[in-house]
Amino acid sequence: MSYKFFELSKEDTVGIISLNNPPVNAFTLEMAKEFDKIINHITGMESIKSLIITGKEKIFSAGADIGLMRSRDWKYLEALIEVGQRAFKRLESSEKIVIAVINGHCMGGALELALACDRRLMATGRARLGLPEVKIGLIPSWGAAYRLPRLIGKSKALDLIIRGKLLSAEEAKEVGIVDEIYSDDELLKKSLEYAKEISSGATFAMGMIKRCINESVGLALEESMRLECEVQSEVFRSHDCKEGMNAFLEKRNPNFVGK
């Protein structure tokens, strides 16, 4: 299946979505709708066990297309917000582990996309990351106000958003937005190694772990433990659980299939 604004490829069981809307991979409403469509499609693909999202041409994304937004009315921006929020929620709730591979500048809505991923790896060098919407009189509206404080804390998140501060890879890692940083040359290689390691494991259980972590935010301890018990009952009945326990007792490597 081909797409207008993205390239979808596979390396073994790792899916790779590359943003491809030159020159800066800026999101339009049409592009956001296509992204939502891709995520919905990939969610049901058993052949893809983990997912990388990255950019083409040494940039991740400049975020939303400001020039296009300026030329349209509120209805356009409202639709763009709604589609982006839906797509990123779909991405976040997917049972696949999703890795944002930030290979260049990552601004505004692009960082909000990265925040909806499970892990964030970034290239060192000239790339900068941030939420600069306030500098043009806007606010982030694809989930940053919810996700960023939960990742780095309320005070740090507020400061970054109200100042529209841009961070280097090293600064983003120090504050806790980015998990790992690599040189330009190493970034994709290291990201693929990580994604392939995940894909070879018990991906069904990993998806359930992701579900428990995501759904436990805001739950009381007793509710969270009840959720873990309910999910464990489903995991315990899975093929991978039986295979994992058999392999352990037989002293061999397990052959997980993600079911």
Rosetta blueprint (number, residue, H / E / L):
1 M L
2 S L
3 Y L
4 K L
5 F L
6 F E
7 E E
8 L E
9 S E
10 K E
11 E E
12 D L
13 T L
14 V E
15 G E
16 I E
17 I E
18 S E
19 L E
20 N L
21 N L
22 P L
23 P L
24 V L
25 N L
26 A L
27 F E
28 T L
29 L H
30 E H
31 M H
32 A H
33 K H
34 E H
35 F H
36 D H
37 K H
38 I H
39 I H
40 N H
41 H H
42 I H
43 T H
44 G L
45 M L
46 E L
47 S L
48 I L
49 K L
50 S E
51 L E
52 I E
53 I E
54 T E
55 G E
56 K L
57 E L
58 K L
59 I L
60 F L
61 S E
62 A L
63 G L
64 A E
65 D L
66 I H
67 G H
68 L H
69 M H
70 R H
71 S L
72 R L
73 D L
74 W H
75 K H
76 Y H
77 L H
78 E H
79 A H
80 L H
81 I H
82 E H
83 V H
84 G H
85 Q H
86 R H
87 A H
88 F H
89 K H
90 R H
91 L H
92 E H
93 S H
94 S L
95 E L
96 K L
97 I E
98 V E
99 I E
100 A E
101 V E
102 I E
103 N L
104 G L
105 H L
106 C E
107 M E
108 G L
109 G H
110 A H
111 L H
112 E H
113 L H
114 A H
115 L H
116 A L
117 C L
118 D L
119 R E
120 R E
121 L E
122 M E
123 A E
124 T L
125 G L
126 R L
127 A L
128 R L
129 L E
130 G E
131 L L
132 P L
133 E H
134 V H
135 K H
136 I H
137 G L
138 L L
139 I L
140 P L
141 S L
142 W L
143 G L
144 A H
145 A H
146 Y H
147 R H
148 L H
149 P H
150 R H
151 L H
152 I H
153 G L
154 K H
155 S H
156 K H
157 A H
158 L H
159 D H
160 L H
161 I H
162 I H
163 R H
164 G L
165 K L
166 L E
167 L E
168 S L
169 A H
170 E H
171 E H
172 A H
173 K H
174 E H
175 V H
176 G L
177 I L
178 V L
179 D L
180 E E
181 I E
182 Y E
183 S L
184 D H
185 D H
186 E H
187 L H
188 L H
189 K H
190 K H
191 S H
192 L H
193 E H
194 Y H
195 A H
196 K H
197 E H
198 I H
199 S H
200 S L
201 G L
202 A L
203 T H
204 F H
205 A H
206 M H
207 G H
208 M H
209 I H
210 K H
211 R H
212 C H
213 I H
214 N H
215 E H
216 S H
217 V L
218 G L
219 L L
220 A L
221 L H
222 E H
223 E H
224 S H
225 M H
226 R H
227 L H
228 E H
229 C H
230 E H
231 V H
232 Q H
233 S H
234 E H
235 V H
236 F H
237 R L
238 S L
239 H H
240 D H
241 C H
242 K H
243 E H
244 G H
245 M H
246 N H
247 A H
248 F H
249 L H
250 E L
251 K L
252 R L
253 N L
254 P L
255 N L
256 F L
257 V L
258 G L
259 K L
